[in-house]
Amino acid sequence: MKLKPLNILFISSNADIAGGENYLLTVFRLIDKTRFNPIVMVPGEGNFYNELIRLGIDSFVLKMNYFWLTPPDEWYKHLEALPPRVRYLGDIIRTKNISLVHTNSNIIFEGALAARLAGVHHLFFAHLEFLPQNPIFQRFTLNAASYAQMIDDLSSHIIAVSNTVAQSYSPPIDINRIQVIHNGLEFEKFDLALENRDGSLLSELGLSDDSLIVSAIGRVHPDKGFDYYIEAAVFVVRQNPKVHFLIVGKDENIGFCKALRSRVKELNIIDNVHFLGQRDDVPRILAETDIFVLSSRVEGHPFVLLEAMACACVSIATRCGGVEETVTDDTGYIIDIGDIQATASTIINLARAPDLRNKMGSLARSRVKKYFEAKYCIKSLADAYDLILSQPKPLPGSYAIDFFLQAVAENAYLGNQVVQLNERVKNLEHLSDKIRKNPIYRMAKKIMGH
């Protein structure tokens, strides 16, 4: 008798496609669907949701915004909707007969809470270290140890995307309890891009054939360190004006994007820095790139670094996340976060050494193909599922979670009342100002004063 595949509920934190979503798309393409059936929750409609629909993956939108919680009204709306979100996911777990909840997010806890209440296994997949600057942790003021302890308490199994990320959670979590599974690539589109490279990127940018391309790719956000990248660019361009710097990615933080463009103008390197925005031809861009730079402040195990290596790029990468587990001395350069001089001098030296660039790029491509192929990473994930599901289910229910959700609901109610009261006070103050400025009121006050 043929067994039905087990339903896995995946919790994603992004409606668009970033590193974590690239990971999930790789899972959905390669996981054995005769054994595991993915069902995906996304927090909004966007490119990721559209791609899930295109792939025929069972998915649904449960709207939430963890990225803008500063105004009190937004925070209390978020809190008000949290208990219903947990209940909704609990209904999904029961009606769709979910065997395992896989949370692919460092900031969304609803899946873990719903899994515990329903008595099903929960897997926490850590793509990043604890980031206290995230808006949710500005509101829920957990420290790194408390956050890790919470994850430990709510999860049957924990996976980290790099050893560096794993170590950031230990202690308090026993390091032996955290499994490391690195990201992996499907190589076909990168192989094809290398086969078809024709110099058309230089033509698109209006650059001469002897120009040298340096690329940095990622969402345009302070986490990615593009400000360091631009500061390094000015030193390079002064030495070699034929070097051109690309920034490829969605403008996620508008203030940061404006500051970058303003700084490029201020440094007078506008002809050498090219903002390409979000692109769907990243393999082509990387295949025509001479030097790749990862200038990030924060990473887990960056997909884009693997992609650059797959396209035979020599890389300069900051010492964060799983970079040191990926780049070796003969495949690239690792520098300290924010070391602008080291970035600039390394680019200048590599610009003068095409043979060295080609040699290191070739070794980088060999390394990523040997150690970071997607099918082996997904096999490790499937084995982890088997291990988790071989264990007894957690007991359903949790008085601590019930109390927490009740406290959240009451806090949200009180907070909304305060927001409304403040709004009424402001309206009254505004009305009072208008009355005091009214000429009839002034005349009446003058008459009454006499």
PyMOL commands that set and color helices and strands:
alter all, ss='L'
color gray80, all
select helices_A, chain A and resi 19-30+47-55+72-95+110-118+135-139+144-154+163-168+175-177+188-195+200-205+222-224+226-239+254-266+282-287+303-310+323-325+340-351+354-371+374-389+399-437+439-449
alter helices_A, ss='H'
color red, helices_A
select strands_A, chain A and resi 6-11+36-42+58-61+98-103+121-126+157-160+178-180+212-217+243-248+273-277+291-294+314-318+332-335
alter strands_A, ss='S'
color yellow, strands_A
deselect
rebuild
show_as cartoon
